[in-house]
């Protein structure tokens, strides 16, 4: 398998971290992976966790189609945390929908709108939303 020329998760994370509207809600708590860091708790503040799902590329190997799952955790207790998770999800979705070609990715299309869920292990509320991202395979 040929390695992709760019770490798309790192590019997406860097773009998200550069968005002031988002970092006003999360601070530095934007994570790429399948689990939140050990020790995180909602009292630390809202957090964004994303992971790439199986993806593909076009026949020319110049365009990568990536599907991402975004989990938005809200700060606070119960209803406050639910409201904070929804606010973070709305902010994220607004930024992704408005992204322009000079972003880390060429375009983003919502696959599912944010749904409010509760983590069965911790009881923490979060939203989940799925987005299809299109990246141009530029070289680093």
C-alpha positions in Angstrom: 0.0 0.0 0.0 1.3 3.4 -0.9 1.5 6.0 1.8 -0.5 9.1 1.2 1.7 12.2 0.7 -0.1 14.2 3.4 -1.3 13.4 6.9 -4.9 14.5 6.3 -5.9 14.0 10.0 -3.1 16.4 11.0 -4.1 18.9 8.3 -7.7 18.8 9.4 -6.7 19.2 13.1 -4.5 22.1 12.3 -7.3 23.8 10.4 -9.8 23.2 13.2 -7.3 24.6 15.8 -6.9 27.7 13.7 -10.6 28.5 13.8 -11.1 31.0 16.6 -14.9 30.3 16.9 -14.1 26.7 17.6 -11.2 27.2 20.0 -13.2 29.7 21.9 -15.3 26.7 22.9 -12.7 23.9 23.1 -9.4 25.6 23.9 -6.8 23.1 22.9 -9.2 20.1 23.4 -9.4 19.1 19.7 -8.4 15.4 19.3 -7.9 13.1 16.4 -8.5 9.5 17.4 -11.1 7.0 18.6 -11.0 7.9 22.3 -10.6 11.0 24.4 -7.3 11.4 26.2 -7.0 9.5 29.5 -8.2 11.7 32.3 -10.5 14.0 30.3 -13.7 15.0 32.0 -16.4 17.5 31.0 -15.3 19.8 33.9 -12.2 20.4 31.8 -14.3 22.1 29.2 -15.9 21.2 25.9 -13.9 18.8 23.6 -14.0 17.8 19.9 -12.9 14.3 18.9 -12.8 13.2 15.3 -11.7 10.1 13.4 -11.5 9.2 9.8 -13.7 6.3 8.6 -12.7 4.1 5.6 -12.1 6.2 2.5 -11.2 6.1 -1.1 -9.5 8.0 -3.8 -10.3 8.8 -7.4 -8.7 6.9 -10.3 -6.1 9.6 -10.8 -4.9 9.4 -7.2 -5.2 13.1 -7.0 -8.3 13.3 -4.9 -9.0 11.6 -1.6 -12.6 11.1 -0.4 -12.6 10.9 3.4 -15.5 10.3 5.8 -15.2 11.7 9.3 -17.0 11.1 12.5 -17.1 14.2 14.8 -18.0 13.8 18.5 -18.7 17.1 20.4 -18.5 16.8 24.2 -20.1 19.7 26.2 -18.7 21.2 29.4 -20.7 21.2 32.5 -23.3 19.0 34.2 -26.4 17.4 32.6 -28.5 19.9 30.7 -25.7 22.5 30.6 -23.4 19.9 29.0 -26.1 18.9 26.5 -26.5 22.6 25.5 -22.7 23.0 25.3 -22.4 19.9 23.1 -25.1 21.2 20.7 -23.4 24.6 20.6 -20.1 23.1 19.7 -21.7 20.9 17.1 -23.5 23.9 15.5 -20.2 25.9 15.4 -18.3 23.0 13.9 -20.9 22.4 11.2 -21.1 26.0 10.4 -17.3 26.2 9.9 -17.2 23.0 7.8 -20.0 24.1 5.6 -18.4 27.5 5.0 -14.9 26.1 4.3 -13.3 27.3 1.1 -10.8 25.6 -1.2 -7.8 27.2 0.5 -8.7 25.2 3.6 -7.0 22.0 4.6 -9.6 20.3 2.4 -11.4 21.1 -0.9 -14.9 20.7 0.4 -17.0 19.2 3.2 -20.5 17.9 2.9 -22.7 16.9 5.8 -23.6 13.2 5.8 -25.7 13.4 9.0 -26.9 16.2 11.1 -25.7 16.2 14.8 -27.5 13.8 17.1 -27.4 14.1 20.8 -26.3 10.9 22.6 -25.0 9.8 26.0 -21.8 7.8 26.5 -23.0 4.5 28.0 -19.8 4.2 30.2 -19.5 7.7 31.5 -23.0 9.2 31.1 -21.5 12.2 29.4 -23.7 13.8 26.7 -22.2 14.4 23.3 -23.3 14.9 19.7 -22.2 12.9 16.7 -22.2 14.1 13.1 -20.6 12.6 10.0 -19.1 14.6 7.2 -17.6 13.7 3.8 -14.4 15.6 3.1 -12.7 15.9 -0.3 -8.9 16.5 -0.2 -6.6 17.3 -3.1 -3.5 15.0 -2.6 -0.9 17.8 -2.6 2.6 16.9 -1.5 4.0 18.2 1.8 
